[in-house]
Amino acid sequence: MAKNIKIIFIFIFSILLVSCGFKKIQQIGDSIIYIQKINIVGDKRIGYLLKNNILLISNKNGQNYEIEIEIEKNKKGKIKNSSGKFTRYTINVKTKVILKSINNLGNFNKLFTISGDYDVALSHSDTINNENITTKNIIDQLSDDILYFIKFSIKN
């Protein structure tokens, strides 16, 4: 009897799981934009990585757009120890994205600001490594935010 109840429970659970209505935001064939040109003003390293991530959604069969990205990166000391040396820094990246339609369908602007902290390590190379990891995390978050902005701006 217990074996039958387990089988029925697994069957009902699998039906509920399959029919939950989950749909991925980015689907294959969902690219409705063709990015002809990306102009980057500011930090070239961040701009290069953002450009590569943004070009992943470009499709030659989509609408023609140009993107202008203005990047400003600031690094400030956040926490000092008793001797006056900084033990934690904050990286703040401000990005202004301008999405311009070639076919005069409209222009969209948005300002993104993302910040992250990293600790100063005992060796300088570890500190640089911490800074690079924090910068990479900021770029990944910024890329996701810009891609969602582009997709939802085009669809609406």
N, C-alpha and C positions, 0 to 999 in steps of 0.2 A: 504494500500500500504506500509506503514512504517513497519507494522508487517511482511510482506513478505520479506522486505529487511533485517530486523533483523534476520529472520530465515535463509536466504541465507548466511548472513555474519557469523553466528554461524556455519553453516554447512561447509563453506569453511575454516574457522579458525580451526575447529577441524580436518579436513583432512590435513591441513598443519602441524598442531602440531603432529599428529600421524606419519606422514611420514618424520620427520625431520632427522632421521638417528641416533638418540642418542643411544649409547651403553655404558653400564656400563663397567668400566675397570676391576673390579673384579666380575666375575660371578660365580654362583654355578657350581661346576664341573670343574672349571678353575685351580684347584690345580694340578700342574704338578711336585711338589717337595715333597720329604719326607725328613724331617730333622731328622737325626739319633741322632745327638749330638750337643749341643751348649756349647762351652767353653767361660766363661766370666772371663776377667781379669780386675780388677779395682773396681769401685764403685758397691757394691753388690745390693744395693736397686734399682738403675737404671737398672742394669743388669737383675735383677729378673723381673721387669716390661717389659723390652724389650723382654726378653725370652718368656714371656706369650703372648705378642702380635705377635711375629714372629711365634710361634707354631700354631697360628690360621690358617695359610695357608698350613700347612703340611698335606699331604695325603699319606697313606701307598701305594697307587698304583703309586706314582710318582717316579722320579729319586732320588737316594740316595745322600744326601749332608750332610756335616758337616759345622758348622758355628763357627768361632772364633770372639769374640767381645772384643776389648780392649777399656775401658772407662776411660776417665780422666776428672774429674770435678774440676773446679777452681771457687772460689768466690773472687771477688775483689771489693774494694770500688770504687765508680764512682764519686759521688758528695759530697763535704764537705760543711758544713755550716760555719758561721763566727767563731764559737767556736772550729772548727777543728774536729767535729764529722761527720761521714758519714751519709748522709740522703738518699742515693740511692746506691744499690749494683748491680753488674752484675754477673750473673752465666753463665759460659762458659763450655759447654760440648763437648769434642772432642771424637769421636768414630771411631775406625778403624774396618771395617767389612771385614773378609776374608771368602769367600764362596768356600769351597773345595769339589770337586766332588769325590765320592767314586769310580766311574767307570772311572776315569781319563778323563772326558769330558772337564776339564779345571778348573782353579781357577780364581776367580774374587776378586779384592780388591777395596775398596773405603773408603775414609776418609770423615766423616761428622762432621761439626762444627756448633753448634747452640748455640746462647746466648739469654739471657733474663734479663730484669731489674726488680727490685722490690724496693719499698720504705720502709724506716724504719718508723714504726708506733710509737705511744706514748707508748704502752705497748709491752713488749717483746713477749708475746704470739701472738699478732697480727703481729709482725714482722716475727716470725717463720711461721705463717700461710701464709703470703705473699710469703715467700721463698718457702714453700711447693707447693703453687699454681703455682708459676713460674716454679719450677722444673717439676711439672706434665705436664704443657703446653709444656715444652721442650721435655719431654719424648714422648708425643703424636706426636709431629712434627717429632721427630727422628724415631719413630716407622713407621710412614707413609713413610718417606724417605727411610728407610731400606727395607720395603716391596716392594716399587716400584723398588728399585735397584735389589732386588732378582728376582722379576717377569720379569723384562726386561732383566736381564742378562741371565736367563734361556731360555727365548724365542728366543734370538738372537744368 
